[in-house]
Amino acid sequence: MDDQIVRVVSRIIIPFIQVYGVFVVMHGHLSPGGGFPGGAILGASIILYTLAYGAEAGSQMISHSTSKWLESGAILLFVAVGLVGIAAGQSFLTNQAAGFSMGELGNILSAGFIPIITIAIGVKVASTMITLFHTMVDKEPH
């Protein structure tokens, strides 16, 4: 898109969208939200940047290969945290019984491993959206 207004507004609004996306991911265990909606917000901000500034600029921000690595790493983190429960002699994704500190109720560092899982899901959703978008843009006939 070659519209100066869209570029200026995007440059102003994208940092706020990204901060809100991180907030939704980080507070998912305390309030409505979490990894999926926060990741969708973060992924949408990168897609907005790509639409405003072009595919090449979007690829410089987060390349297609970087988003693939993030996608794979996030799911591996999810599985690794889940396997800690099995290693502790409990079931997959066991939280407190696996030895995770539960912290104080209402604090950001509470709920054991749930914030870690929420971050992994947020990264997975955002990187999947970016990967799918890059794939669709690359396949588009010119």
N, CA, C and O of each residue as an XYZ file, in Angstrom:
568
protein
N       0.849     -1.164      0.000
C       0.000      0.000      0.000
C       0.899      1.233      0.000
O       1.878      1.293      0.744
N       0.573      2.190     -0.815
C       1.404      3.379     -0.945
C       0.617      4.602     -0.495
O       0.388      5.522     -1.281
N       0.201      4.613      0.776
C      -0.588      5.701      1.322
C       0.136      6.281      2.531
O       0.370      5.586      3.520
N       0.481      7.542      2.442
C       1.249      8.194      3.509
C       0.475      8.237      4.816
O       1.068      8.081      5.883
N      -0.837      8.446      4.760
C      -1.647      8.514      5.981
C      -1.630      7.174      6.703
O      -1.492      7.129      7.925
N      -1.770      6.084      5.957
C      -1.745      4.754      6.565
C      -0.383      4.505      7.215
O      -0.316      3.934      8.303
N       0.673      4.917      6.577
C       2.014      4.715      7.142
C       2.217      5.511      8.424
O       2.750      4.982      9.399
N       1.808      6.754      8.439
C       1.988      7.593      9.620
C       1.142      7.077     10.782
O       1.625      6.965     11.908
N      -0.110      6.766     10.504
C      -0.988      6.255     11.564
C      -0.466      4.915     12.068
O      -0.494      4.660     13.272
N       0.006      4.059     11.176
C       0.558      2.763     11.580
C       1.787      2.942     12.451
O       1.944      2.253     13.459
N       2.655      3.861     12.069
C       3.864      4.104     12.856
C       3.518      4.569     14.264
O       4.231      4.247     15.214
N       2.437      5.319     14.408
C       2.025      5.809     15.730
C       1.339      4.712     16.533
O       1.595      4.574     17.730
N       0.479      3.937     15.900
C      -0.392      3.007     16.621
C       0.243      1.636     16.899
O      -0.119      0.991     17.883
N       1.160      1.187     16.075
C       1.732     -0.164     16.230
C       2.418     -0.366     17.583
O       2.214     -1.419     18.186
N       3.217      0.570     18.099
C       3.801      0.333     19.429
C       2.747      0.145     20.524
O       2.937     -0.669     21.428
N       1.650      0.882     20.452
C       0.586      0.725     21.438
C      -0.108     -0.625     21.297
O      -0.459     -1.255     22.295
N      -0.306     -1.066     20.066
C      -0.902     -2.386     19.833
C       0.001     -3.467     20.413
O      -0.480     -4.404     21.050
N       1.298     -3.343     20.198
C       2.226     -4.357     20.682
C       2.321     -4.366     22.207
O       2.400     -5.437     22.809
N       2.315     -3.210     22.832
C       2.340     -3.150     24.293
C       1.065     -3.784     24.853
O       1.117     -4.518     25.840
N      -0.065     -3.503     24.231
C      -1.322     -4.108     24.680
C      -1.291     -5.622     24.490
O      -1.771     -6.358     25.352
N      -0.739     -6.094     23.383
C      -0.624     -7.529     23.150
C       0.233     -8.207     24.207
O      -0.123     -9.280     24.695
N       1.355     -7.598     24.567
C       2.217     -8.148     25.621
C       1.469     -8.133     26.958
O       1.564     -9.086     27.731
N       0.736     -7.067     27.228
C      -0.056     -6.985     28.462
C      -1.073     -8.114     28.532
O      -1.221     -8.744     29.579
N      -1.772     -8.379     27.447
C      -2.785     -9.442     27.423
C      -2.127    -10.803     27.649
O      -2.662    -11.634     28.383
N      -0.983    -11.033     27.030
C      -0.282    -12.303     27.224
C       0.175    -12.444     28.673
O      -0.042    -13.489     29.287
N       0.800    -11.418     29.223
C       1.395    -11.501     30.558
C       0.369    -11.562     31.684
O       0.672    -12.072     32.763
N      -0.827    -11.057     31.454
C      -1.848    -11.056     32.493
C      -2.940    -12.095     32.235
O      -4.021    -12.010     32.818
N      -2.676    -13.052     31.386
C      -3.678    -14.050     31.036
C      -4.087    -14.946     32.180
O      -5.199    -15.475     32.172
N      -3.232    -15.133     33.161
C      -3.580    -15.975     34.303
C      -4.266    -15.180     35.410
O      -4.741    -15.759     36.386
N      -4.320    -13.859     35.265
C      -4.954    -13.013     36.272
C      -6.271    -12.417     35.805
O      -7.118    -12.075     36.630
N      -6.457    -12.290     34.521
C      -7.639    -11.634     33.975
C      -7.991    -12.276     32.639
O      -7.228    -13.101     32.134
N      -9.129    -11.915     32.058
C      -9.447    -12.475     30.734
C      -8.355    -12.125     29.727
O      -7.829    -11.012     29.723
N      -8.040    -13.050     28.912
C      -6.980    -12.867     27.925
C      -6.084    -14.071     27.952
O      -6.530    -15.172     28.273
N      -4.843    -13.885     27.625
C      -3.890    -14.975     27.642
C      -3.109    -15.058     26.360
O      -3.001    -14.088     25.609
N      -2.562    -16.242     26.119
C      -1.664    -16.445     25.004
C      -2.316    -16.303     23.644
O      -1.751    -15.679     22.746
N      -3.502    -16.874     23.483
C      -4.110    -16.828     22.153
C      -4.519    -15.413     21.756
O      -4.090    -14.944     20.702
N      -5.335    -14.705     22.560
C      -5.691    -13.347     22.115
C      -4.506    -12.393     22.079
O      -4.418    -11.549     21.187
N      -3.588    -12.517     23.044
C      -2.410    -11.651     23.031
C      -1.515    -11.914     21.841
O      -0.992    -10.981     21.231
N      -1.334    -13.203     21.502
C      -0.555    -13.555     20.314
C      -1.213    -13.069     19.036
O      -0.533    -12.639     18.104
N      -2.542    -13.137     18.994
C      -3.261    -12.645     17.813
C      -3.077    -11.135     17.664
O      -2.928    -10.634     16.550
N      -3.088    -10.419     18.773
C      -2.873     -8.966     18.734
C      -1.455     -8.660     18.246
O      -1.266     -7.790     17.396
N      -0.465     -9.368     18.779
C       0.923     -9.138     18.360
C       1.131     -9.491     16.890
O       1.779     -8.747     16.154
N       0.580    -10.628     16.466
C       0.693    -11.021     15.061
C       0.020    -10.016     14.141
O       0.542     -9.698     13.073
N      -1.145     -9.515     14.556
C      -1.853     -8.525     13.741
C      -1.064     -7.226     13.617
O      -1.132     -6.557     12.586
N      -0.310     -6.863     14.666
C       0.484     -5.633     14.580
C       1.592     -5.767     13.537
O       1.888     -4.813     12.817
N       2.201     -6.946     13.454
C       3.251     -7.170     12.450
C       2.633     -7.213     11.052
O       3.220     -6.705     10.096
N       1.471     -7.807     10.936
C       0.780     -7.850      9.645
C       0.394     -6.432      9.214
O       0.514     -6.089      8.037
N      -0.066     -5.608     10.158
C      -0.379     -4.210      9.840
C       0.861     -3.486      9.338
O       0.792     -2.737      8.364
N       1.994     -3.706      9.996
C       3.252     -3.092      9.558
C       3.590     -3.527      8.134
O       3.985     -2.709      7.303
N       3.430     -4.817      7.861
C       3.730     -5.340      6.523
C       2.793     -4.740      5.483
O       3.228     -4.398      4.383
N       1.526     -4.609      5.815
C       0.570     -4.017      4.869
C       0.858     -2.537      4.625
O       0.690     -2.047      3.508
N       1.289     -1.829      5.659
C       1.540     -0.397      5.511
C       2.851     -0.108      4.789
O       2.929      0.831      3.998
N       3.887     -0.913      5.058
C       5.210     -0.603      4.540
C       5.708     -1.557      3.459
O       6.761     -1.315      2.868
N       4.979     -2.630      3.191
C       5.378     -3.561      2.147
C       5.977     -4.839      2.707
O       6.424     -4.894      3.853
N       5.973     -5.865      1.865
C       6.441     -7.192      2.271
C       7.920     -7.197      2.616
O       8.341     -7.912      3.526
N       8.703     -6.419      1.910
C      10.144     -6.404      2.178
C      10.446     -5.788      3.543
O      11.282     -6.306      4.284
N       9.776     -4.696      3.878
C       9.969     -4.070      5.196
C       9.451     -4.977      6.305
O      10.060     -5.062      7.371
N       8.336     -5.654      6.063
C       7.802     -6.585      7.048
C       8.736     -7.754      7.286
O       8.878     -8.222      8.416
N       9.377     -8.230      6.219
C      10.342     -9.321      6.353
C      11.589     -8.885      7.098
O      12.233     -9.700      7.759
N      11.936     -7.615      6.999
C      13.084     -7.117      7.753
C      12.768     -7.027      9.239
O      13.655     -7.202     10.074
N      11.506     -6.755      9.575
C      11.119     -6.688     10.980
C      11.153     -8.086     11.603
O      11.832     -8.301     12.607
N      10.432     -9.023     11.018
C      10.478    -10.433     11.421
C      10.446    -11.236     10.129
O       9.438    -11.271      9.424
N      11.554    -11.870      9.838
C      11.639    -12.616      8.590
C      10.810    -13.885      8.660
O      10.415    -14.334      9.736
N      10.559    -14.443      7.506
C       9.786    -15.680      7.399
C      10.488    -16.804      8.148
O       9.836    -17.581      8.845
N      11.790    -16.900      8.015
C      12.514    -17.972      8.709
C      12.535    -17.752     10.219
O      12.465    -18.717     10.979
N      12.631    -16.495     10.667
C      12.587    -16.212     12.104
C      11.239    -16.601     12.687
O      11.175    -17.182     13.770
N      10.165    -16.286     11.981
C       8.844    -16.656     12.494
C       8.670    -18.172     12.542
O       7.992    -18.688     13.431
N       9.277    -18.890     11.595
C       9.228    -20.363     11.644
C       9.971    -20.888     12.871
O       9.494    -21.805     13.540
N      11.146    -20.306     13.171
C      11.919    -20.730     14.335
C      11.167    -20.409     15.629
O      11.137    -21.229     16.547
N      10.568    -19.234     15.705
C       9.784    -18.876     16.878
C       8.602    -19.819     17.068
O       8.275    -20.221     18.185
N       7.976    -20.157     15.960
C       6.836    -21.079     15.995
C       7.252    -22.434     16.561
O       6.572    -22.986     17.427
N       8.348    -22.959     16.079
C       8.843    -24.255     16.551
C       9.336    -24.173     17.989
O       9.055    -25.062     18.793
N      10.056    -23.129     18.312
C      10.583    -22.976     19.669
C       9.494    -22.830     20.709
O       9.621    -23.346     21.820
N       8.421    -22.128     20.360
C       7.327    -21.936     21.312
C       6.636    -23.251     21.638
O       6.317    -23.512     22.798
N       6.402    -24.078     20.633
C       5.732    -25.353     20.913
C       6.668    -26.290     21.659
O       6.216    -27.082     22.485
N       7.972    -26.214     21.381
C       8.929    -27.029     22.142
C       8.988    -26.599     23.605
O       9.118    -27.447     24.489
N       8.893    -25.296     23.877
C       8.842    -24.804     25.249
C       7.597    -25.328     25.954
O       7.666    -25.767     27.102
N       6.468    -25.281     25.271
C       5.209    -25.794     25.824
C       5.351    -27.267     26.211
O       4.976    -27.663     27.314
N       5.891    -28.067     25.303
C       6.053    -29.500     25.551
C       7.071    -29.734     26.664
O       6.867    -30.607     27.508
N       8.164    -28.970     26.680
C       9.191    -29.142     27.717
C       8.625    -28.859     29.103
O       8.906    -29.597     30.047
N       7.838    -27.807     29.234
C       7.222    -27.507     30.527
C       6.242    -28.612     30.914
O       6.139    -28.977     32.085
N       5.529    -29.135     29.935
C       4.619    -30.240     30.213
C       5.330    -31.500     30.648
O       4.823    -32.249     31.484
N       6.497    -31.737     30.089
C       7.255    -32.935     30.435
C       7.869    -32.864     31.829
O       8.227    -33.895     32.400
N       7.995    -31.663     32.379
C       8.493    -31.537     33.749
C       7.556    -32.271     34.704
O       8.010    -32.904     35.657
N       6.274    -32.190     34.456
C       5.319    -32.920     35.280
C       5.524    -34.413     35.208
O       5.444    -35.101     36.226
N       5.789    -34.925     34.023
C       6.043    -36.362     33.864
C       7.342    -36.743     34.562
O       7.413    -37.792     35.203
N       8.369    -35.904     34.445
C       9.650    -36.180     35.112
C       9.497    -36.180     36.630
O      10.244    -36.864     37.330
N       8.528    -35.413     37.141
C       8.287    -35.364     38.583
C       7.382    -36.502     39.046
O       7.012    -36.561     40.218
N       7.026    -37.401     38.137
C       6.183    -38.529     38.499
C       4.704    -38.205     38.507
O       3.907    -38.957     39.068
N       4.329    -37.102     37.895
C       2.931    -36.690     37.830
C       2.460    -36.790     36.380
O       3.121    -37.429     35.561
N       1.352    -36.179     36.060
C       0.855    -36.210     34.686
C       1.391    -35.008     33.891
O       1.962    -34.075     34.457
N       1.195    -35.054     32.574
C       1.639    -33.988     31.665
C       0.977    -32.672     32.077
O      -0.222    -32.639     32.354
N       1.742    -31.610     32.117
C       1.318    -30.261     32.495
C       0.833    -30.161     33.943
O       0.001    -29.310     34.259
N       1.345    -31.023     34.819
C       1.041    -30.881     36.242
C       1.775    -29.655     36.755
O       2.951    -29.450     36.454
N       1.074    -28.848     37.528
C       1.618    -27.569     37.946
C       2.250    -27.640     39.331
O       3.460    -27.843     39.434
N       1.486    -27.483     40.375
C       2.020    -27.412     41.727
C       2.630    -28.738     42.177
O       3.657    -28.739     42.855
N       2.025    -29.854     41.818
C       2.543    -31.161     42.232
C       3.905    -31.463     41.611
O       4.658    -32.283     42.136
N       4.228    -30.795     40.477
C       5.521    -31.004     39.827
C       6.616    -30.140     40.453
O       7.777    -30.222     40.052
N       6.252    -29.316     41.431
C       7.257    -28.521     42.127
C       7.364    -27.077     41.697
O       8.263    -26.372     42.155
N       6.474    -26.610     40.828
C       6.511    -25.206     40.419
C       6.023    -24.332     41.568
O       5.027    -24.653     42.217
N       6.712    -23.245     41.816
C       6.311    -22.308     42.864
C       5.039    -21.591     42.437
O       4.951    -21.087     41.318
N       4.062    -21.546     43.322
C       2.789    -20.929     42.979
C       2.768    -19.428     43.237
O       1.874    -18.744     42.740
N       3.718    -18.893     43.995
C       3.780    -17.457     44.238
C       2.606    -16.970     45.067
O       1.905    -17.763     45.696
N       2.396    -15.661     45.065
C       1.294    -15.061     45.809
C       0.130    -14.778     44.872
O       0.318    -14.338     43.738
N      -1.069    -15.036     45.363
C      -2.283    -14.830     44.586
C      -2.382    -13.379     44.113
O      -2.256    -12.454     44.915
N      -2.606    -13.183     42.819
C      -2.766    -11.856     42.245
C      -1.499    -11.226     41.710
O      -1.577    -10.211     41.018
N      -0.338    -11.780     42.000
C       0.921    -11.242     41.476
C       1.172    -11.769     40.069
O       0.663    -12.823     39.685
N       1.956    -11.028     39.317
C       2.267    -11.442     37.945
C       3.064    -12.741     37.947
O       2.945    -13.535     37.014
N       3.879    -12.974     38.985
C       4.652    -14.214     39.084
C       3.942    -15.208     39.995
O       4.534    -15.735     40.936
N       2.689    -15.454     39.711
C       1.925    -16.451     40.440
C       1.447    -17.497     39.444
O       1.672    -17.358     38.242
N       0.799    -18.527     39.926
C       0.168    -19.556     39.095
C       1.160    -20.568     38.545
O       0.856    -21.249     37.565
N       2.337    -20.685     39.149
C       3.272    -21.723     38.728
C       3.790    -21.508     37.319
O       4.329    -20.450     36.994
N       3.619    -22.538     36.479
C       4.148    -22.438     35.122
C       3.143    -21.861     34.129
O       3.466    -21.724     32.949
N       1.953    -21.526     34.566
C       0.929    -21.032     33.637
C       1.397    -19.787     32.881
O       1.136    -19.700     31.681
N       2.081    -18.803     33.516
C       2.594    -17.678     32.718
C       3.587    -18.115     31.633
O       3.611    -17.529     30.551
N       4.401    -19.134     31.910
C       5.350    -19.625     30.908
C       4.587    -20.241     29.735
O       4.916    -20.001     28.574
N       3.574    -21.030     30.049
C       2.737    -21.641     29.006
C       2.027    -20.562     28.198
O       1.934    -20.658     26.974
N       1.528    -19.538     28.882
C       0.820    -18.449     28.203
C       1.753    -17.703     27.254
O       1.352    -17.348     26.145
N       2.992    -17.462     27.677
C       3.964    -16.800     26.799
C       4.260    -17.680     25.591
O       4.318    -17.189     24.464
N       4.446    -18.974     25.820
C       4.715    -19.894     24.707
C       3.560    -19.899     23.714
O       3.783    -19.889     22.503
N       2.332    -19.915     24.213
C       1.169    -19.897     23.322
C       1.093    -18.574     22.571
O       0.775    -18.554     21.382
N       1.384    -17.460     23.261
C       1.369    -16.153     22.600
C       2.380    -16.065     21.471
O       2.064    -15.564     20.392
N       3.589    -16.546     21.708
C       4.620    -16.548     20.660
C       4.203    -17.465     19.518
O       4.390    -17.127     18.350
N       3.637    -18.624     19.849
C       3.204    -19.580     18.823
C       2.119    -18.977     17.938
O       2.198    -19.066     16.712
N       1.109    -18.366     18.549
C       0.009    -17.789     17.770
C       0.499    -16.632     16.902
O       0.158    -16.553     15.722
N       1.301    -15.732     17.485
C       1.806    -14.587     16.716
C       2.667    -15.043     15.547
O       2.503    -14.560     14.427
N       3.582    -15.971     15.803
C       4.474    -16.419     14.732
C       3.720    -17.226     13.681
O       4.071    -17.179     12.502
N       2.694    -17.964     14.087
C       1.893    -18.699     13.097
C       1.145    -17.730     12.194
O       1.086    -17.928     10.980
N       0.573    -16.683     12.782
C      -0.111    -15.682     11.950
C       0.854    -15.036     10.961
O       0.524    -14.855      9.789
N       2.041    -14.694     11.440
C       3.034    -14.058     10.570
C       3.478    -15.022      9.479
O       3.599    -14.633      8.317
N       3.724    -16.282      9.845
C       4.134    -17.291      8.862
C       3.064    -17.483      7.803
O       3.367    -17.513      6.611
N       1.817    -17.614      8.229
C       0.728    -17.786      7.261
C       0.595    -16.570      6.349
O       0.381    -16.710      5.145
N       0.723    -15.379      6.926
C       0.623    -14.172      6.120
C       1.753    -14.087      5.103
O       1.520    -13.786      3.932
N       2.985    -14.353      5.552
C       4.124    -14.329      4.626
C       3.934    -15.388      3.526
O       4.251    -15.135      2.364
N       3.427    -16.551      3.886
C       3.215    -17.602      2.896
C       2.186    -17.163      1.859
O       2.378    -17.375      0.661
N       1.103    -16.557      2.314
C       0.077    -16.107      1.369
C       0.584    -14.963      0.488
O       0.261    -14.907     -0.698
N       1.371    -14.056      1.056
C       1.901    -12.934      0.278
C       2.912    -13.448     -0.754
O       2.931    -12.973     -1.890
N       3.743    -14.408     -0.367
C       4.746    -14.950     -1.282
C       4.116    -15.738     -2.422
O       4.680    -15.785     -3.515
N       2.974    -16.349     -2.198
C       2.304    -17.152     -3.227
C       1.446    -16.316     -4.160
O       0.975    -16.813     -5.183
N       1.240    -15.053     -3.818
C       0.362    -14.190     -4.596
C       0.977    -13.881     -5.971
O       2.139    -13.482     -6.049
N       0.211    -14.061     -7.045
C       0.766    -13.731     -8.369
C       0.914    -12.217     -8.526
O       0.086    -11.436     -8.058
N       1.995    -11.833     -9.200
C       2.255    -10.389     -9.354
C       1.814     -9.927    -10.693
O       1.947     -8.746    -11.013
